[in-house]
Amino acid sequence: MGKNLPTDVLQLIDQLDRHCLAPDGSLVTKSVYSDLQLAREEMSRERLRYLEAMAIYCEAIGMVEDYQQAVSVANLGGIRDTQGFHSNIGLKNSPQVYEALEHRLVVAEAAQRLRLPLISKDGEVHEEDIEKMSVLSRSSLDSTVGGVPNRYLGITPGYLWQSQVQHAPLPMDVAEYQMPLLREIEMRLKTKCDKLADAFIDDLDKSKGSQNSSARLPERVKLIIEEIERDEAALREDLYSADRKFAEYYNVLEQILGVLIKLVKDLKLQHQHKYDELQKTWLCKRCETMSAKLRVLEHILLLETYTQESVPALHKIRKYLVEATEEASLAYNKAVTRLREYQGVDPHFDTIARQYQDMVKKLENLQWTIQQVEMDLNRLPSA
């Protein structure tokens, strides 16, 4: 299709592809392509931050669960003092750290449920913020249907605040509290990554030997992603090639179809006069056949009409009709003669005859009226 376009149009298309359109063949402008790339990168970063936060949160929950399980085991064993026994039961930090972590997680989740402000940066929940959110929650519940009450399973903001205030402060600094947690979370995540890396060995890693088998998970994931991208690029190129071949085949089929249509038209024109001649001959024969059928029907009708029984009756009917015709002709001639005689007497005969007829009708009407009056008089009682 591009071969039939003018040179200036081809140059314009080439300049658009080079300066205005995206390089990936998506037929969008470079600005839109750049915005899409930025949006994808921002989405990837946001997803990465979300996954990191979710991983840390899951590890924090796991640490609290491990601590609770260790405490349960210690209680079953009759050990009441867990302050100096935390290293023996598999804990990396002191019980105060785990209890503080558990308490802060509970408060944070409860605050989120109640739509209260989360724990501030200094680790405290401010009373004025709680009161403000409580008032907003009550007003939203009273004014609208979709409001959220300031109670959840019997827990009120006041109770949450009291539990936070009554909790004993940590005997250590916030930094000293956070650093052990961060180290333990990092250790737990590193252990899981190592286990996942050891289990994530595919055929490609096996073929490359021990060098790749000892590689870390990010490198392996990167290799797999690159391989998938290469496969996608190859598949995309195959798709584009198939589209081009399909377009070429379609153009060839269109050309073949055009040639076939032209051949059929030429062949039809060459044999059209023969077809017309045959059609004319067939119509003539059909007309002759219909005429013969009509003659046959006429003969059949005559044969069924004039039989030995019907001929004498038809003669009598003919005689009667001839006599009736003669009588009617005589009566007509007499009437015409009389009319001419009347017209010869007076040229206004027609007018006089019409007036006479009208007077006769009026007299008949008057006579009928008189008869009706006489009948009515006869019905009256005599005086």
Sequence and secondary structure as in RCSB ss.txt:
>XXXX:A:sequence
MGKNLPTDVLQLIDQLDRHCLAPDGSLVTKSVYSDLQLAREEMSRERLRYLEAMAIYCEAIGMVEDYQQAVSVAN
LGGIRDTQGFHSNIGLKNSPQVYEALEHRLVVAEAAQRLRLPLISKDGEVHEEDIEKMSVLSRSSLDSTVGGVPN
RYLGITPGYLWQSQVQHAPLPMDVAEYQMPLLREIEMRLKTKCDKLADAFIDDLDKSKGSQNSSARLPERVKLII
EEIERDEAALREDLYSADRKFAEYYNVLEQILGVLIKLVKDLKLQHQHKYDELQKTWLCKRCETMSAKLRVLEHI
LLLETYTQESVPALHKIRKYLVEATEEASLAYNKAVTRLREYQGVDPHFDTIARQYQDMVKKLENLQWTIQQVEM
DLNRLPSA
>XXXX:A:secstr
 GGGS HHHHHHHHHIIIIIB TTSS  BHHHHHHHHHHHHHHHHHHHHHHHHHHHHHHHHHHHHHHHHHHHHHH
HTT    SS TTTTT SS HHHHHHHHHHHHHHHHHHHTT     TTS   HHHHHHHHHHHHHHHHH TT   S
 BTTB HHHHHHHHHHS   SS HHHHHHHHHHHHHHHHHHHHHHHHHH   HHHHHH HHHHT  HHHHHHHHH
HHHHHHHHHHHHHHHHHHHHHHHHHHHHHHHHHHHHHHHHHHHHHTHHHHHHHHHHHHHHHHHHHHHHHHHHHHH
HHHHHS TTHHHHHHHHHHHHHHHHHHHHHHHHHHHHHHHHHHHH TTHHHHHHHHHHHHHHHHHHHHHHHHHHH
HHHHS   
